[in-house]
Amino acid sequence: MNQVPRPAVRPIRADEWREVKELRLSALSDPAAPIAFLDTYERAAAKPDSFWRKRAGDAAEGTRVRQFVAEDGRDGAWTGSVTVLIEDAGGADPFGTVVERRQAHLVGVFVRPEYRGSGVIDSLFEAAVGWAWSVPDVTRARLFVHQDNARAERFYRRCGFAPSGKTIPVKGDPSKAEREMVLDKPGAPSAVS
């Protein structure tokens, strides 16, 4: 039986803003994008190059945000990505709610369709959560998953994330919700009872 090699995962570099833009637009073109992302293809595509340069520069600096990409071992093509935001207690999160404690927030999770099921997402999450635990005073990682995104929720549960009970109404459709899932750093007090 042939074993698929683990994808190489690394933080992005500031000069890779074009690749960051291309991957994000691919993610927002995915059929699952409406339940996976808060942004739309149209809004992202309309942003100037200066936006993408800043986004890549901030993520490459790696103090408050870090973006990881998985690369195909054959040609170096970017196969997926995840971004980690460091949130401080008292600040506002992307939904406009007040953050209760210093934590990592995983966002922008995407794997190109042809690489799904190949272990790319596992490698990305290993790198993202590992980096989160290296940030001083971060003892919890969280993410939000749309109530209709069962495939993503199954993966997050497999990684150890558990529902916290917190939900955020989906903008434009208050009958739907984004569910918070959390993962406590090993040895840290539990955030979920």
For each residue, the residues with C-beta under 8 A, 3 or more apart:
1:
2:
3:
4: 118 119
5: 73
6: 119 123
7: 70 71 72 73 79 80 115 118 119 120 123
8: 70 71 73
9: 68 69 70 71 123 124 126 127
10: 68 69 71 127
11: 59 60 62 66 67 68 69 131
12: 16 19 20 56 59 60 67 68 69
13: 16 56 60
14: 17 53 56 57 60 61
15: 56
16: 12 13 19 20 56 60
17: 14 20 21 49 52 53 55 56 57
18: 21 22 52
19: 12 16 22 23 69 78
20: 12 16 17 23 24 52 55 56 59 67
21: 17 18 24 25 44 49 52
22: 18 19 25 26 78
23: 19 20 26 27 69 78 81 110
24: 20 21 27 28 44 108
25: 21 22 28 29 41 44 45
26: 22 23 29 30 110 112
27: 23 24 30 33 36 37 81 108 110
28: 24 25 33 37 39 40 41 44
29: 25 26 33 41
30: 26 27 33 36 110 113
31:
32: 35 36 149 151
33: 27 28 29 30 36 37 40 41
34: 37
35: 32 146 148 149
36: 27 30 32 33 109 110 146 149 152
37: 27 28 33 34 40 108
38: 94 171
39: 28 43 44
40: 28 33 37 43 44
41: 25 28 29 33 44 45
42: 45 46
43: 39 40 46 47
44: 21 24 25 28 39 40 41 47
45: 25 41 42
46: 42 43
47: 43 44 51 52
48: 51 52
49: 17 21 52 53
50: 53 54
51: 47 48 54 55
52: 17 18 20 21 47 48 49 55 56
53: 14 17 49 50 56 57
54: 50 51 57 58
55: 17 20 51 52 58 59
56: 12 13 14 15 16 17 20 52 53 59 60 67
57: 14 17 53 54 60 61
58: 54 55 61 64 65
59: 11 12 20 55 56 62 65 66 67 83
60: 11 12 13 14 16 56 57 67
61: 14 57 58 64 65
62: 11 59 65 66 131
63: 86
64: 58 61 85 86
65: 58 59 61 62 83 84 85 86
66: 11 59 62 83 84 128 131
67: 11 12 20 56 59 60 81 82 83 84 108
68: 9 10 11 12 81 82 83 84 124 127 128 131
69: 9 10 11 12 19 23 78 79 80 81
70: 7 8 9 78 79 80 81 111 115 120 123 124
71: 7 8 9 10 76 77 78 79
72: 7 75 76 77 78 79 115
73: 5 7 8
74:
75: 72
76: 71 72
77: 71 72
78: 19 22 23 69 70 71 72 81 112
79: 7 69 70 71 72 111 112 115 118 120
80: 7 69 70 110 111 112 115 120 121 124
81: 23 27 67 68 69 70 78 108 109 110 124
82: 67 68 106 107 108 109 110 124 125 127 128
83: 59 65 66 67 68 106 107 108 128
84: 65 66 67 68 104 105 106 107 128 131 132 141
85: 64 65 94 104 105 106 107
86: 63 64 65 102 103 104 105 132 135 138
87: 91 93 99 102 103 104 105
88: 91 99 102
89: 99 100 101 102
90: 98 99
91: 87 88 98 99
92: 96 97 98 99
93: 87 96 97 98 99 105
94: 38 85 105 107
95: 144 168 178
96: 92 93
97: 92 93 168
98: 90 91 92 93
99: 87 88 89 90 91 92 93 102 103
100: 89
101: 89 139 140
102: 86 87 88 89 99 137 138 139
103: 86 87 99 138 139 140 141 142
104: 84 85 86 87 128 129 132 135 138 140 141 142
105: 84 85 86 87 93 94 141 142 143
106: 82 83 84 85 109 125 128 129 132 141 142 143
107: 82 83 84 85 94 143
108: 24 27 37 67 81 82 83
109: 36 81 82 106 121 124 143 152
110: 23 26 27 30 36 80 81 82
111: 70 79 80 115 116 120 121 124
112: 26 78 79 80 115 116
113: 30 116
114:
115: 7 70 72 79 80 111 112 118 120
116: 111 112 113 120 121
117:
118: 4 7 79 115
119: 4 6 7 122 123
120: 7 70 79 80 111 115 116 123 124
121: 80 109 111 116 124 125 155
122: 119 125 126 159
123: 6 7 9 70 119 120 126 127
124: 9 68 70 80 81 82 109 111 120 121 127 128
125: 82 106 121 122 128 129 159
126: 9 122 123 129 130
127: 9 10 68 82 123 124 130 131
128: 66 68 82 83 84 104 106 124 125 131 132 141
129: 104 106 125 126 132 133 141 159 183
130: 126 127 133 134
131: 11 62 66 68 84 127 128 134 135
132: 84 86 104 106 128 129 135 138 141
133: 129 130 138 185
134: 130 131
135: 86 104 131 132 138
136:
137: 102
138: 86 102 103 104 132 133 135 141 185
139: 101 102 103 184 185 188 189
140: 101 103 104 182 183 184 185 188 191
141: 84 103 104 105 106 128 129 132 138 161 182 183 185
142: 103 104 105 106 161 164 180 181 182 183
143: 105 106 107 109 156 161 180 181
144: 95 168 178 179 180 181
145: 149 152 153 156 178 179 181
146: 35 36 149 152 170 176 177 178 179
147: 167 176 177 178 179
148: 35 176
149: 32 35 36 145 146 152 153
150: 153 154
151: 32 154 155
152: 36 109 145 146 149 155 156
153: 145 149 150 156 157 179 181
154: 150 151 157 158
155: 121 151 152 158 159
156: 143 145 152 153 159 161 181
157: 153 154 160 161 162 181
158: 154 155
159: 122 125 129 155 156 183
160: 157 183
161: 141 142 143 156 157 181 182 183
162: 157 181 182 183 192
163: 179 180 181 192
164: 142 180 181 182 191 192
165: 180 192
166: 179 180
167: 147 177 178 179 180
168: 95 97 144 177 178 180
169: 173 174 176 177 178
170: 146 173 174 176 177 178
171: 38
172:
173: 169 170 176
174: 169 170
175:
176: 146 147 148 169 170 173
177: 146 147 167 168 169 170
178: 95 144 145 146 147 167 168 169 170
179: 144 145 146 147 153 163 166 167
180: 142 143 144 163 164 165 166 167 168
181: 142 143 144 145 153 156 157 161 162 163 164
182: 140 141 142 161 162 164 191 192
183: 129 140 141 142 159 160 161 162
184: 139 140 188 189 190 191 192
185: 133 138 139 140 141 188
186:
187:
188: 139 140 184 185
189: 139 184
190: 184 193
191: 140 164 182 184
192: 162 163 164 165 182 184
193: 190
